Amino acid sequence: MNLEFFIAKRLILGKDHKISISAPIIKIAIAAIALGLIMMLVAIATGTGLQQKIREKVAAFNGHVQIYNYDNNLSDVSVVPISKTQEFFPEFKDVDGIDHVQAVASKGGIIRTSETFEGIIAKGVGPEYKWDIIDEYLIEGRMPDYAGPLNTEVLLSATLGSRLGLGVGDTFFAFFLKEDDPSKNPNQRKFEVVGLYDSGFEDIDGLYIFTDIRHIQRMNKWGEDQVGNFEVFLDDFAQIDEKNREIYGKTQSDLDTQTLREKYYLIFEWIDLFDFNIALIIGIMIIVGGINMITALLVLILERTPMIGVLKALGASSWSIRKVFIYNAAYLIGIGLFWGNLIGLGLIWAQDKYRIFKFPNPQEYYMEYIPVHISVFHVLLLNLGVFLLCSAMLLIPSYIINRISPVKAIKFE
């Protein structure tokens, strides 16, 4: 057995250290490591959870990459149609990592009731639309069914429903300007609300309704094979920029692409700041934990000064003795990490399952509860990083052992 490890083990398991002067200081150091790890785990889980949830919400209503005609000029309203007979629709086989492609078309209009009116954008979708990712935002009713004959079913946001006094089962009239001649009487459509959704995004909820794409095609005098744009969903959001370049290279020269990050750049710039906040919290907690461990190590060394003198008198090198105390301190770090993981991951699990903690101002964060997400890789990397950095910080105070004289140390006893 390694001599230094053997001595450190005897010091750890010995009963005398539990009633020594250093006992309360050691407990404080362990508590500091545990508390620091809890805060780091919570910071990572809440930061990445919020980033992931916001990305999912925005992507659910827009896709990760949009393919549109250059003449549309990034408008939310479809102006110039695109033919559905594209090589990438309904399956994008030329680019790996694409989950789904769907065709949509949008048209601006006004919903008018007997008491009020609201400007809206009717988003026309077809039978291939990816309803499953919007299903979690459905709060009442059901999703529309556009697989059969043309119908008047629409999905309305709870925000618009509240403003207009509409609920599931109600009908309303919507008016749309004629693109070829706005001076003519507008197109009028009667719709029935079959479902209400609430995404938490005012920009989406206060503007969009979902309807059958065939209504948009007829009002714009398009053919059945003409749509406004295509929405592409990716398997991995982290590859969005790379896949966007690949998609752009595989489409016709008269088509352009736009990523979700480009369309909602202000939102993504905001959530990217979370990474800095997480890194700052981790850095501060590691420094605080390291300082506490340095204090505990210095107390351990001073308390064991006679033992150090005896070991030096027996021929032990300063580095060998330093390793004894570093092993001892590393054990204490491990205890702190154990309790930190147990409590921290327990809190994260409870929040994910029961949604205990909620935002005081849900509108600012686009959701009511605090979402959490953490991977096994993040947990392992964080624990390894904390252990190595705190252990490395212990090398500096351990140099005090070099300055301890065996004669003085033994006399001190």
Secondary structure, DSSP 8 states (H G I E B T S, - for coil): --HHHHHHHHHHH-SGGGGSTTHHHHHHHHHHHHHHHHHHHHHHHHHHHHHHHHHHHHHHHH-SEEEEEGGGTT-SS--S-EES--TTSS--TTSTTEEEEEEEEEEEEEEE-SS-EEEEEEEEE-TT--GGGTGGGEEEE-----SSS---EEEEEHHHHHHHT--TT-EEEEEE--SS-TTS--EEEEEEEEEEE--S-HHHHTTEEEEEHHHHHHHTT--TTEESEEEEEES-GGGHHHHHHHHHHTS-TTEEEEEHHHHTHHHHHHHHHHHHHHHHHHHHHHHHHHHHHHHHHHHHHHHTHHHHHHHHHTT--HHHHHHHHHHHHHHHHHHHHHHHHHHHHHHHHHHHHH---B-SSHHHHTSSB------HHHHHHHHHHHHHHHHHHTTTGGGGGGG--HHHHHHH-
